[in-house]
Amino acid sequence: MSKLKLPDDDNLILTVHYYSPFDFTHQGADWADARVRKLSGIAWEGTDAQMAALRKDLDAAAKWAKDNKRPVYLGEFGSYEKAPMASRATWTRAVVREAEKRGFSWAYWEFGSGFGAYDREKKEWRQPLLKALVAAEEK
């Protein structure tokens, strides 16, 4: 982002995607590189170190936005279905909470496939993800 220069147009905003740590968010994804495809069981528990890394990343976007007088849209974030569901919910809740603390609007990736918060076959929400998204302020 440090090299990003937008035209002088107040209608433009910064949009970013967030998938960190990638080994967690994409573990087991068949389209990822061979190393990541083989990963499984990687947890994300919201430890102090994990939260510090998340905050550092979002703070960088917030600083750019402040310096450039632009709002931020976190246009894509999520974790793939091969990650443990409890960790997916913990990570999602943390990303939403931290994004909202910085005034970012956001959109989860995606509705009902490998990252999805909705199970199309069962025709029901994946409750841990739904709760993480719509009740992010709760622990």
C-alpha positions as CSV (number, residue, x, y, z in Angstrom):
1,M,0.0,0.0,0.0
2,S,2.9,2.4,0.6
3,K,3.3,2.8,-3.1
4,L,-0.4,3.1,-4.0
5,K,-1.4,6.5,-5.3
6,L,-5.0,7.0,-6.2
7,P,-6.2,9.8,-8.6
8,D,-7.6,12.9,-7.0
9,D,-11.2,11.7,-6.8
10,D,-13.2,11.7,-3.6
11,N,-15.3,8.9,-4.9
12,L,-12.4,6.4,-4.7
13,I,-11.8,4.2,-1.6
14,L,-9.2,1.7,-0.6
15,T,-10.2,-1.9,-0.8
16,V,-8.1,-4.7,0.6
17,H,-8.3,-8.4,1.0
18,Y,-7.2,-10.2,4.1
19,Y,-6.1,-13.8,4.4
20,S,-3.4,-13.8,7.0
21,P,-1.9,-16.1,8.1
22,F,-2.3,-17.8,4.7
23,D,-1.2,-21.2,6.0
24,F,-4.3,-21.1,8.3
25,T,-6.8,-19.5,6.0
26,H,-5.9,-21.6,2.9
27,Q,-4.8,-24.9,4.5
28,G,-5.9,-27.9,2.3
29,A,-7.1,-25.7,-0.6
30,D,-6.6,-27.6,-3.8
31,W,-5.8,-24.5,-5.8
32,A,-3.1,-23.4,-3.5
33,D,0.6,-24.3,-3.9
34,A,1.6,-27.9,-3.0
35,R,2.9,-26.9,0.4
36,V,-0.4,-25.3,1.5
37,R,-2.5,-28.0,-0.1
38,K,-0.9,-30.5,2.3
39,L,-1.5,-28.5,5.4
40,S,-4.3,-29.5,7.8
41,G,-5.3,-29.0,11.4
42,I,-3.7,-25.6,11.8
43,A,-5.5,-23.7,14.5
44,W,-6.0,-20.0,15.1
45,E,-6.8,-19.2,18.7
46,G,-6.5,-15.5,19.0
47,T,-3.3,-15.6,21.1
48,D,-1.6,-12.3,22.0
49,A,0.9,-12.9,19.1
50,Q,-1.8,-13.7,16.6
51,M,-3.9,-10.7,17.6
52,A,-0.8,-8.5,17.4
53,A,-0.1,-9.6,13.9
54,L,-3.7,-9.0,12.8
55,R,-3.7,-5.6,14.4
56,K,-0.4,-4.6,12.8
57,D,-1.8,-5.6,9.3
58,L,-5.1,-3.7,9.8
59,D,-3.2,-0.7,11.3
60,A,-1.2,-0.4,8.1
61,A,-4.4,-0.1,6.1
62,A,-5.8,2.4,8.6
63,K,-2.7,4.5,8.5
64,W,-2.7,4.6,4.7
65,A,-6.4,5.6,4.8
66,K,-5.8,8.3,7.3
67,D,-2.8,9.7,5.5
68,N,-4.7,9.6,2.2
69,K,-8.1,10.7,3.5
70,R,-9.8,7.6,2.2
71,P,-12.2,5.1,3.7
72,V,-11.3,1.4,3.8
73,Y,-13.4,-1.5,2.5
74,L,-12.2,-4.9,3.6
75,G,-13.7,-6.4,0.5
76,E,-12.7,-10.0,1.1
77,F,-11.6,-12.2,4.0
78,G,-12.3,-15.7,5.1
79,S,-10.9,-19.1,5.9
80,Y,-11.2,-22.3,3.9
81,E,-13.4,-25.2,5.1
82,K,-10.4,-27.5,5.8
83,A,-9.4,-25.3,8.8
84,P,-10.9,-26.3,12.2
85,M,-14.4,-24.6,12.5
86,A,-13.7,-23.3,16.0
87,S,-10.6,-21.5,14.7
88,R,-12.4,-20.2,11.7
89,A,-15.0,-18.6,13.9
90,T,-12.4,-17.2,16.3
91,W,-10.4,-15.7,13.4
92,T,-13.5,-14.4,11.6
93,R,-14.7,-12.7,14.8
94,A,-11.3,-11.1,15.4
95,V,-11.0,-9.8,11.9
96,V,-14.5,-8.3,12.0
97,R,-14.0,-6.8,15.4
98,E,-10.7,-5.3,14.5
99,A,-11.9,-4.0,11.1
100,E,-14.9,-2.3,12.7
101,K,-12.7,-0.7,15.4
102,R,-10.9,1.0,12.6
103,G,-14.1,2.1,10.9
104,F,-13.7,-0.3,7.9
105,S,-16.7,-1.6,6.1
106,W,-16.3,-5.3,5.2
107,A,-17.6,-8.3,3.2
108,Y,-17.0,-11.9,4.0
109,W,-15.7,-14.3,1.3
110,E,-18.0,-16.1,0.4
111,F,-21.6,-17.2,0.8
112,G,-21.9,-20.9,0.4
113,S,-18.8,-22.7,-1.0
114,G,-15.5,-23.6,0.5
115,F,-15.2,-20.5,2.6
116,G,-18.9,-20.0,3.0
117,A,-20.9,-19.1,6.1
118,Y,-23.9,-21.0,4.6
119,D,-24.2,-24.7,3.9
120,R,-26.1,-25.1,0.7
121,E,-26.6,-28.8,1.0
122,K,-28.0,-28.6,4.5
123,K,-29.8,-25.3,3.7
124,E,-28.6,-23.8,6.9
125,W,-26.1,-21.3,8.3
126,R,-22.8,-22.5,9.7
127,Q,-23.7,-21.1,13.1
128,P,-20.1,-20.5,14.4
129,L,-19.4,-18.4,11.3
130,L,-22.7,-16.6,11.3
131,K,-22.3,-15.7,15.0
132,A,-18.8,-14.5,14.3
133,L,-20.0,-12.2,11.5
134,V,-23.2,-10.8,13.0
135,A,-22.2,-10.8,16.7
136,A,-18.6,-9.9,16.4
137,E,-18.6,-7.7,19.5
138,E,-19.4,-10.8,21.6
139,K,-16.6,-13.1,22.8
